[in-house]
């Protein structure tokens, strides 16, 4: 069977090395490749898939498109309008979001189980998924920090639809009021010199960016002794869920994390 990760750009993706490690563990003669698919082209790409394709991992900028191409959508995909996994079975495509349960598992693994207040840097598809994960954990207040308030509208709607208090702030504002958890879905250079200020105002950091690592936030958190959940933690947990959806068999997230870390170290 054939599986792949699609997005643009895609050469940096760690998904191939992780899924291939899973196939080796499961003794499956499957292939998994990175495929460049431009924004707006996912529906056409999916329509041309052969019968030997079993599943696709979906990354930026295609996660919202992925939600639309599924014949069937899970509850999380319906709520978010965002999917990161497409599974093909009997000619039907089901759309899933493993980022949400993956984030819940990654936070729990690192001992960050029930934040009451959270600040999320970014307002895109990943930010929306992280917000829904926090809602599952019982968060009461969520703050989105963006360059343009309009860009947080969809993520904001996800939180408001769950009866959670939500505010939107601009990145250039001072961000010194304290929160339980800081979540970053933006590149490290978007944080830059603000890293220490942001870390000083939180009890834990969840940075979904993993390359290059450590990010400015992770570095600042390490110096301050603040707990960090990394993008590799998220990648491992959501990837293990993808493997199970595509193959029907489970692998430990640590297997995928080790594969990802090994690949990063060789870059």
Secondary structure as UniProt FT lines:
FT   STRAND          2..7
FT   TURN            11..12
FT   HELIX           15..26
FT   STRAND          31..36
FT   TURN            39..40
FT   HELIX           42..47
FT   TURN            51..52
FT   STRAND          53..58
FT   TURN            60..61
FT   HELIX           63..69
FT   STRAND          72..73
FT   HELIX           75..80
FT   STRAND          85..89
FT   TURN            90..91
FT   STRAND          92..96
FT   HELIX           98..109
FT   TURN            110..111
FT   STRAND          117..121
FT   HELIX           125..136
FT   TURN            137..138
FT   STRAND          141..146
FT   HELIX           149..152
FT   HELIX           153..160
FT   TURN            161..163
FT   STRAND          165..170
FT   TURN            171..172
FT   STRAND          181..184
FT   HELIX           188..191
FT   HELIX           192..194
FT   HELIX           195..200
FT   STRAND          204..207
FT   HELIX           216..224
FT   STRAND          227..230
FT   HELIX           231..247
FT   HELIX           253..265
//
